[in-house]
């Protein structure tokens, strides 16, 4: 519809997998390298995970194009099968003839015997066999166990079947379950495909426009590209959806370029704007968004450090809804905290957070121009922001680096760019990095947050800002303090044991309302 208007030969942001538009970032190339390594790695399992639309299928297509000629491939794209159905599909993909043996109904043996014979014969003539299963997070436990048993067929040098499991992040959680430990031990390579960086998002947009026939110039200005990255979280499929709608909107308005405002309008049409900044799979467990409370989240960060969220994803059943979506149904009273809230870093934290008292909201800012007035009046640099935050925590500060001084009280600085989802999960005061139209950064304390607004404090001035307005000047950067438990030295990784792990398990049980053992 809009291609000719912009001088394009094709619409550049279709979500159809057109090989002409193939874009391989450094992350995609690394994922491809893991798959290629797996083929020659002597058998076993290779694991490739990533968010919906992150480009797993793109990597798989590239892998199939580069696979050695003496390699037989079976590709299963619908894994919601029984054990018998899966084995039948594998035989069909490898073109293995099978026949029902004996009276009665068909059994697993009818497919296993010819499959084993095929694997032995192909190995004898120097051929490899690769089984690729897409959407593997949908595999049942008994099917996964059967896949493990298939890898038992081996020679003295290698296993005869290489299995590649491709799926969403839940797949990693599944394989971390104790009953699948034997399968997990046979994973010889694993890679999680992260989203594109902001620079890669810009490259991705330029690449697709060039392939579509854009000869010169830019259809998206710098701020538009920046906002596309923020709203899409760097997920290629979401980038396609947003850019396609933005070009359509620019065409409808008769504009030759896409600006930030058009991207905002496009996002409101294709995304739920209250969820776009929530990190995907931000919480692993079915707890309310504010259910952690101040102390539970303090202990989780204090014990697990930066790896806590990843650890949770390996040990709990993941929720399918982002944190912000859950927060939308939470009572507003539980999501609010008065601007005068003080956190005593020297005292043990209670097991739960009491209900917040009624707060008289500060005057609500109506537009982003009013936020800009904070910049010209009471601006904070990062050090001053840490100092004001330290006052809430009753942390003594002098000259020098605030984070270094905080460590003397066993309190550490924590920074993240994961947006509202993580902030709601942590449920504590912190400060945000705000950017005006020129890119100038200033900092504001976040002292209260509910479904529709946030209360900010800057140099003693407190304002309540609608979230829709805040998102225009905030890219998701957030910082706060966390108090480490006694004996904490470094982040916990999966497989660690000891008192700190016991403390973490206890706090998680309390946070999720489970019995403490």
C-alpha positions in Angstrom: 0.0 0.0 0.0 2.7 2.5 1.0 5.7 1.1 -0.9 5.5 3.3 -3.9 4.9 6.4 -1.8 8.3 5.9 -0.1 10.1 4.8 -3.3 10.2 1.1 -2.2 9.8 -2.0 -4.4 8.3 -4.1 -1.6 6.9 -3.6 1.8 10.0 -4.1 4.0 8.6 -5.2 7.3 6.4 -8.2 6.5 6.6 -10.9 9.2 6.7 -13.6 6.5 10.1 -15.4 6.5 11.4 -14.0 3.2 15.0 -15.1 2.7 15.8 -11.9 0.9 15.5 -10.0 4.1 17.8 -12.3 6.2 19.7 -10.3 8.8 22.2 -12.0 11.0 23.4 -10.1 14.0 26.4 -11.1 16.1 24.1 -13.0 18.4 22.4 -14.9 15.5 25.9 -15.8 14.2 26.9 -17.1 17.6 23.7 -19.1 17.8 24.4 -20.6 14.4 28.0 -21.5 15.4 26.6 -23.4 18.4 24.3 -25.4 16.1 27.1 -26.2 13.7 29.3 -27.2 16.6 26.6 -29.5 17.8 26.5 -31.4 14.5 30.2 -32.4 14.9 30.1 -32.7 18.6 29.7 -36.4 18.9 25.9 -36.6 19.4 23.7 -35.7 22.3 21.5 -32.6 22.6 21.9 -29.0 21.5 19.6 -26.4 23.0 18.7 -23.1 21.3 16.2 -20.9 23.2 14.9 -17.3 22.7 11.8 -15.2 23.1 9.0 -15.3 20.6 10.1 -13.5 17.5 13.8 -13.4 18.5 14.9 -15.1 15.3 15.3 -18.8 16.2 13.7 -19.9 13.0 16.0 -17.6 11.0 19.0 -19.2 12.7 17.6 -22.7 12.0 17.1 -21.8 8.3 20.7 -20.7 8.0 21.8 -23.8 9.8 19.9 -26.1 7.3 21.5 -24.2 4.4 25.0 -24.8 5.8 24.6 -28.4 7.1 27.0 -30.9 5.5 25.8 -32.9 2.5 26.4 -36.2 4.2 24.0 -35.3 7.0 20.4 -36.5 7.1 17.9 -34.1 8.8 14.5 -34.8 10.3 12.6 -31.6 11.2 9.6 -31.7 13.6 7.7 -28.4 13.8 4.6 -29.7 15.7 5.9 -31.4 18.9 2.5 -31.8 20.6 2.7 -35.5 19.9 2.6 -38.7 21.9 5.7 -40.9 22.0 4.4 -43.2 19.3 3.4 -40.2 17.1 6.8 -38.6 17.5 8.6 -41.8 16.5 6.4 -42.2 13.5 7.1 -38.6 12.5 10.8 -39.1 12.9 10.7 -42.2 10.6 8.6 -40.3 8.1 11.1 -37.4 8.0 14.1 -39.7 7.6 12.0 -41.7 5.0 12.3 -44.9 7.0 9.8 -47.6 6.0 8.1 -49.2 8.9 5.6 -52.0 9.3 3.3 -53.2 12.0 4.8 -56.3 13.7 2.4 -59.0 14.9 -1.2 -58.8 15.9 -2.9 -56.1 17.9 -2.3 -52.3 17.8 0.9 -50.6 16.7 3.5 -50.2 19.4 6.6 -48.0 19.9 8.7 -51.0 18.9 7.2 -50.8 15.4 9.1 -47.5 14.9 12.1 -48.0 17.1 13.5 -51.1 15.4 13.6 -49.6 11.9 14.9 -46.3 13.2 17.8 -48.0 15.1 18.6 -50.0 11.9 18.6 -46.8 9.9 21.0 -45.1 12.3 23.4 -47.9 12.3 23.4 -48.3 8.5 23.9 -44.6 7.8 26.7 -44.4 10.4 28.5 -47.3 8.7 28.7 -45.3 5.4 29.8 -42.1 7.1 26.5 -40.2 7.4 25.3 -38.2 10.3 21.7 -37.9 11.4 20.2 -34.8 13.0 16.8 -34.5 14.5 15.5 -30.9 14.9 12.5 -30.2 17.1 11.0 -26.7 17.0 8.7 -25.3 19.7 10.3 -27.9 22.0 8.8 -26.2 25.1 5.6 -28.0 24.1 7.2 -31.5 24.5 5.7 -33.7 27.2 7.9 -35.3 29.8 7.4 -38.8 28.5 8.4 -37.6 24.9 11.5 -35.9 26.3 12.4 -39.2 28.1 12.0 -41.1 24.8 14.3 -38.6 23.1 16.9 -39.3 25.7 16.6 -43.0 25.2 17.2 -42.5 21.5 20.6 -41.1 22.3 21.5 -44.4 24.0 22.3 -45.9 20.6 26.0 -45.2 20.1 29.4 -46.5 19.0 32.6 -46.4 21.0 33.2 -43.0 19.4 29.9 -41.1 19.2 26.2 -41.2 19.5 24.3 -41.9 16.3 21.6 -39.3 16.6 22.1 -35.6 17.2 19.0 -33.8 18.6 18.5 -30.0 18.4 15.8 -28.6 20.6 14.6 -25.1 19.7 12.1 -23.4 22.0 11.1 -20.5 24.2 12.8 -19.8 27.5 10.4 -22.2 29.3 12.4 -25.0 27.7 15.3 -24.2 29.9 13.0 -24.4 33.0 11.7 -27.7 31.9 15.2 -29.2 31.5 16.1 -27.9 35.0 13.5 -30.2 36.6 15.0 -33.1 38.6 13.2 -35.7 36.6 14.9 -34.6 33.5 18.4 -34.4 34.9 19.6 -37.3 32.8 18.6 -35.5 29.6 20.1 -32.2 30.8 23.4 -33.9 31.3 23.5 -34.9 27.7 23.2 -31.3 26.4 26.6 -30.6 24.8 25.9 -27.0 23.7 23.2 -24.5 24.6 22.6 -20.9 23.6 20.0 -18.3 24.5 19.2 -15.9 21.7 19.0 -12.4 23.2 17.2 -9.5 21.6 19.0 -7.0 19.3 20.8 -4.1 20.8 19.8 -0.5 20.0 22.6 -0.3 17.4 21.6 -3.7 15.9 18.0 -2.5 15.8 19.1 0.5 13.7 21.1 -1.8 11.4 18.2 -4.2 11.1 15.8 -1.4 10.0 18.3 0.0 7.5 19.0 -3.5 6.1 15.3 -4.3 5.4 14.7 -0.8 3.9 17.7 -1.3 1.6 16.6 -4.7 0.5 13.1 -3.3 -0.2 14.6 -0.8 -2.6 15.4 2.4 -0.6 18.1 4.1 -2.6 19.1 6.9 -0.3 18.1 8.8 2.8 16.5 7.7 6.0 12.8 6.9 6.5 13.1 6.7 10.3 14.8 9.5 12.1 17.1 8.8 15.1 14.5 9.3 17.8 12.1 7.1 15.9 14.6 4.3 15.7 15.4 4.7 19.4 11.8 4.5 20.3 11.2 1.5 18.1 14.0 -0.3 19.9 12.5 0.5 23.3 9.0 -0.5 22.4 10.0 -3.6 20.6 12.6 -4.7 23.2 14.8 -5.5 20.2 12.7 -8.5 19.1 12.8 -8.7 15.3 9.2 -9.7 14.9 8.0 -6.9 17.1 10.3 -4.5 15.2 8.6 -5.6 11.9 5.1 -5.1 13.3 5.9 -1.7 14.7 7.8 -0.4 11.7 5.2 -1.6 9.2 2.4 0.2 11.1 4.6 3.3 11.5 5.2 3.5 7.8 1.5 3.1 7.2 0.8 5.9 9.6 3.4 8.2 8.0 1.9 7.4 4.6 -1.6 8.2 5.9 -0.4 11.6 7.2 1.5 12.4 4.0 4.9 12.5 5.7 8.0 11.4 4.0 9.7 10.3 7.2 8.7 8.5 10.4 9.3 10.4 13.6 8.9 9.5 17.2 5.3 10.6 17.5 4.3 8.4 14.6 6.0 5.5 16.3 4.1 6.2 19.5 0.8 6.2 17.6 1.8 3.0 15.8 2.7 1.3 19.1 -0.7 2.1 20.6 -2.3 0.3 17.7 -0.2 -2.9 17.6 1.0 -3.2 21.3 -0.4 -3.0 24.8 1.5 0.1 25.8 1.3 -0.8 29.5 3.2 -4.0 28.8 5.9 -3.1 26.3 8.6 -2.3 28.9 8.0 -5.3 31.1 10.9 -7.8 30.6 9.6 -11.0 29.0 9.2 -13.8 31.6 10.2 -11.3 34.2 8.8 -13.4 37.1 9.0 -17.1 37.3 6.1 -18.0 39.6 2.5 -17.2 40.0 2.8 -14.4 42.5 1.2 -10.9 42.3 3.3 -8.2 40.9 3.8 -6.5 44.3 3.6 -9.8 46.2 7.4 -10.0 46.8 7.3 -7.1 49.3 10.4 -5.0 50.1 12.2 -7.6 52.1 11.7 -10.7 50.0 13.1 -8.9 46.9 16.0 -7.6 49.0 16.9 -11.1 50.0 16.6 -12.4 46.5 18.9 -9.8 45.1 21.2 -10.0 48.1 21.7 -13.7 47.8 21.5 -14.3 44.1 22.7 -10.9 42.9 22.3 -10.2 39.2 21.6 -13.9 38.5 18.5 -14.1 40.7 15.9 -13.8 37.9 17.7 -16.4 35.8 17.9 -18.7 38.8 14.2 -18.3 39.4 13.5 -19.2 35.8 15.3 -22.5 36.3 13.5 -23.4 39.5 9.9 -22.3 39.2 7.1 -22.7 36.8 7.1 -19.6 34.5 4.2 -17.4 34.2 3.0 -16.5 30.7 2.1 -13.0 31.6 4.6 -10.1 32.1 4.7 -8.4 35.5 3.0 -5.3 34.3 0.0 -7.3 33.1 -0.3 -8.9 36.5 0.1 -5.5 38.2 -2.9 -4.2 36.3 -5.2 -6.4 38.4 -3.5 -5.7 41.7 -5.1 -3.4 44.2 -3.8 0.2 43.8 -3.2 0.5 47.6 -0.7 -2.4 47.4 1.1 -0.7 44.6 1.5 2.7 46.2 4.2 3.9 48.6 4.3 7.3 50.3 7.0 9.7 49.1 8.4 9.8 52.7 9.0 6.0 52.8 12.3 5.2 54.6 14.2 1.9 54.3 16.5 1.1 57.2 19.5 -0.7 55.8 20.8 -1.6 59.2 17.7 -3.6 60.4 16.6 -7.1 59.3 13.7 -6.9 56.9 10.3 -8.1 58.0 8.7 -11.1 56.2 6.0 -9.0 54.6 5.3 -5.4 53.7 2.4 -3.8 55.6 -0.4 -2.1 53.7 0.6 1.4 52.6 -1.2 4.3 54.3 -3.4 6.5 52.2 -1.3 9.1 50.4 -2.4 12.4 49.1 -1.1 12.5 45.6 1.1 15.4 44.4 -0.2 17.5 41.6 -0.3 15.5 38.4 1.7 16.7 35.4 -0.3 16.9 32.3 2.3 16.7 29.6 6.0 16.0 28.9 6.7 19.7 28.8 5.9 19.9 32.5 8.5 17.1 33.2 11.0 19.2 31.2 10.4 22.0 33.7 11.9 19.7 36.4 15.1 19.6 34.3 15.4 23.4 34.2 14.7 23.7 37.9 15.9 21.0 40.2 18.3 18.8 38.2 20.2 15.9 39.7 23.3 14.3 38.4 23.8 10.6 39.1 25.9 11.1 42.2 23.3 13.4 43.8 20.6 10.9 42.9 22.5 8.2 44.8 22.9 10.6 47.8 19.2 11.4 47.9 18.4 7.7 47.7 20.9 7.0 50.5 18.9 9.3 52.7 15.8 7.1 52.3 18.0 4.1 53.3 19.5 6.0 56.3 23.0 5.4 54.8 25.7 7.9 55.9 27.4 9.4 53.0 30.5 11.7 52.7 32.6 12.8 49.8 33.6 10.0 47.3 31.8 7.3 45.4 28.3 6.6 47.0 28.4 2.9 45.9 31.8 2.4 47.5 30.6 4.0 50.7 27.4 1.9 50.8 29.4 -1.3 50.6 30.8 -0.5 54.1 27.3 -1.0 55.4 27.0 -4.3 53.3 24.7 -2.4 50.9 25.3 -2.5 47.2 24.3 -0.5 44.1 22.0 -2.2 41.6 21.4 -0.9 38.0 19.1 -2.3 35.4 17.5 -1.2 32.1 14.7 -3.8 32.3 11.9 -1.2 32.9 8.7 -1.3 34.8 8.4 -5.0 35.2 11.5 -5.3 37.3 10.7 -2.2 39.3 7.3 -3.6 40.2 9.0 -6.8 41.2 11.5 -5.2 43.4 8.9 -2.9 45.1 11.3 -0.3 46.5 12.4 3.3 46.0 15.1 4.0 43.4 15.9 6.5 40.8 15.2 6.8 37.1 17.4 8.2 34.3 15.3 10.7 32.3 16.2 12.1 28.9 14.9 15.3 27.3 14.4 15.9 23.6 18.1 16.8 23.2 19.3 13.6 24.9 20.4 15.4 28.0 20.1 13.1 31.0 18.9 13.9 34.5 17.8 11.7 37.4 14.7 11.6 39.5 13.8 9.5 42.6 10.9 7.1 42.1 9.1 6.9 45.5 5.7 5.5 44.5 4.2 3.6 41.6 0.7 2.5 40.7 -1.2 1.3 37.6 -1.4 4.7 36.0 1.2 7.0 37.5 4.6 7.4 39.2 5.6 9.8 42.0 9.0 11.4 41.3 11.2 13.5 43.6 14.0 15.8 42.5 15.8 18.1 44.8 13.0 18.1 47.2 10.3 18.7 44.6 7.7 15.9 44.3 5.4 15.4 41.3 3.1 12.6 40.3 3.5 11.8 36.6 1.2 9.7 34.4 3.0 6.6 33.1 2.1 7.5 29.5 4.0 10.8 30.0 6.9 9.3 31.9 7.5 6.8 29.1 8.2 9.6 26.7 11.4 10.7 28.6 12.4 7.4 30.3 14.0 4.5 28.5 13.8 1.9 31.3 17.0 2.7 33.2 16.6 2.3 36.9 18.9 2.1 39.9 18.5 1.2 43.6 20.3 -0.3 46.6 20.1 -3.8 47.9 21.4 -5.2 51.2 23.4 -8.4 51.1 22.9 -11.1 53.7 25.7 -12.0 56.1 28.4 -14.0 54.4 27.5 -12.9 50.9 30.5 -12.8 48.6 29.3 -13.3 45.0 26.2 -14.3 43.0 24.7 -17.7 43.3 24.7 -19.9 40.2 22.6 -23.0 39.5 24.2 -26.0 41.4 25.5 -24.0 44.4 24.6 -25.2 47.9 25.1 -23.9 51.4 23.6 -21.5 53.9 23.1 -18.7 51.4 21.2 -21.0 49.1 19.1 -22.2 52.0 18.3 -18.6 52.9 17.3 -17.9 49.3 15.0 -20.9 49.2 13.3 -19.9 52.4 12.7 -16.3 51.3 11.3 -17.5 48.0 8.9 -19.9 49.7 7.7 -17.0 52.0 7.3 -14.7 49.0 5.2 -17.3 47.1 3.1 -18.3 50.1 4.6 -21.9 50.2 5.4 -23.8 53.3 9.0 -23.4 54.6 10.8 -26.7 54.9 
